[in-house]
Amino acid sequence: VRALVFDGKLTFRDDYPLPRRNRGEALLRVKIAGICNTDIEILRGYMDFSGVPGHEFVAVVEDADRPELTGKRAVGEINIGCGVCDYCRMGLKNHCKDRSVLGIYQKDGAFAEYLTLPVENLHILPDSITDEEAVFVEPLAAAFEVLEQINIGPAHRVCVLGDGKLGLLVAQVIHSTGCTLKVVGRHEHKLSILRDQGIETSIASDFSEKGFDVVVDCTGTDSGMSTALDIVRPRGTVVLKTTIAHRSQVDMNRIVIDEITLVGSRCGPFLRAIEAIRTGMVRLTPLISARYSIDEGIKAMEHASERGVLKVLMYMSH
Amino acid sequence: VRALVFDGKLTFRDDYPLPRRNRGEALLRVKIAGICNTDIEILRGYMDFSGVPGHEFVAVVEDADRPELTGKRAVGEINIGCGVCDYCRMGLKNHCKDRSVLGIYQKDGAFAEYLTLPVENLHILPDSITDEEAVFVEPLAAAFEVLEQINIGPAHRVCVLGDGKLGLLVAQVIHSTGCTLKVVGRHEHKLSILRDQGIETSIASDFSEKGFDVVVDCTGTDSGMSTALDIVRPRGTVVLKTTIAHRSQVDMNRIVIDEITLVGSRCGPFLRAIEAIRTGMVRLTPLISARYSIDEGIKAMEHASERGVLKVLMYMSH
């Protein structure tokens, strides 16, 4: 089958083996995959991954133990737990020590015509959600994870740092709480997508507000964290949404003296994301920068790596 | 009056001016002061402080606007707010941007025969608390701050890193919650103080447990934080109790991937500390390593800086 394969370097292949599903898994035919910053980090060596990257997708079930699933359109949670450890039994397979992660760690991912995933990871989509919207379920769920972890409401002043793909999703999700929100970024054309939804924005170089109750760092940069500590109020909360390639120098004394709470945040609730798309709570199509066929996948990855580019989609059909 | 004065170097003086109390302040005659690690850091340049250090004390009110306070024995909260900002009005003077801090920032402290402090900062002591116990109210309150910030109960596995003065207080406070507690340190004679109270301890080099719900870093070292991240469970909480002199290299990706919550923790509730001493919940006198007169204050500071030494007290009377 056709696939993008990374083994230190990225290649397009049309002879990659069809994945075999194990018991409990479904075989899925991928319709569209989305390129995430994590995929770009993987090409730079993140997680020492080799295989097929890609973890944002919409697909059709080709085969599963439960035949009624065949032909259904689905998205899938990306963490595959061992199923027997304490975390898996508590429903926290995202934190299983022996987990594999679709397209990120020891499991071939979505930049291919087919993938396999445990049936319990799948969410069947309502017809009212388009394929292109469905590709955003995974990153949108990650955005909703912030609201699962901390309380944000109308009384709070919140700042989102970063106007990348994840920042724009996090901003929309946080805007839904009715809080006072300011989004700080570097790209006027990205911030304008949020302004169209009534969200206040600032260009980073013009921004000098302080005293936020909550700051969400979606910059994916080394400096995001220190900016966040500069602008959060004493006893406020800083949420870290993005991994970065190298270790950061952090002023831990500031965290102690100002009694700041720092919260790491990763994968989130798919059901909440699907419901938000179904009800029109978020606007996703303005975030699509380009569409490619998998045959042009290498070009698609290059495009996605360019500064200022938002979501790049890969279509698996010819 | 007699005082230890720091202006880049520490000197003992017997001609330091008697502090004048402003309106709303009390003049206090110090009986005993305790030496904290922060005082040692101040001698190394922390906070660029100059003046009289010292912020742990028990004293007698000499003079105040309310004459009924005169002669009463008191301890005092160390943060002096501006009184008019939002934080002060919310009762969070500990986080006032314009605060001074007794013996730490722009306010002469307790290594002197007399100090002044706003009356609202004072807590009059019950007779059943001894002077030497009372000197521990301030650091014990800082230990209780952990329980003000996060929920710890019998279902939790908690690890305290560090067997210094603060670590031993934090350990006793956390032990009172009924949680499963392990304290990790480097000094057998310090850990034995805790074992006498039924608290489990480990020497750091023998310690390899992981998966704690909560880890409290009281090491005051650069490596405490990374050890804490190593042994906390996914979605667990790391509490930072100590400031360190320089910035740390921290693996922020770990915080994101494991969705760890990091909580900075500083000054705490005096009333809770006083009550814990009054009811015998904590044992403090085993933590006293040495007693000096203020006349030998420089020697006292040197002693307190030695490895393995716990609380060093300074008596102000001849």
Interface residues (C-beta under 8 A of the other chain):
Chain A: Y87 L92 H95 E145 Q149 M225 P234 R235 L240 K241 T242 T243 I244 R247 S248 Q249 V250 D251 M252 N253 R254 I255 V256 I257 D258 E259 I260 T261 L262 V263 G264 S265 R266
Chain B: Y87 L92 H95 E145 Q149 M225 P234 R235 L240 K241 T242 T243 I244 R247 S248 Q249 V250 D251 M252 N253 R254 I255 V256 I257 D258 E259 I260 T261 L262 V263 G264 S265 R266
